[in-house]
Amino acid sequence: MRERIKTAALGFTTAEWQIVHLARTDGMASLRAPGRWSRLKTILFGPQPHFQLADGKLEALRRLAVEAWHQGFAVRPSSIDAFLAAGFSEGQLETLLSAVTAARRALKGPRA
């Protein structure tokens, strides 16, 4: 019960916020399907880490968060559509983009 109240107030569960924070370290390449170069690297260097989450809803959150960390509010409409189709709300979309944008500004520090 406490987790549901907290989710309603903050927009996401604790686990979902962890995914948003961890997405900061994922590169934009983690959003692309493996291509020829990935297959070649697997042959040469062995299996590479797989960035995709098993849960579709959490993967939609991760993908949007990765884009937000790298591009701010300039995320692709298809990522927003996937996020909303996964069961998230427009309020959660605004919360995510605002939180990541504020964190990006804080990480850059004050302008000189």
Summary of the structure (lengths in Angstrom):
residues: 112
radius of gyration: 15.7
end to end distance: 46.1
largest distance: 49.7
contacts: 260
relative contact order: 0.14
helix: 71%
strand: 0%
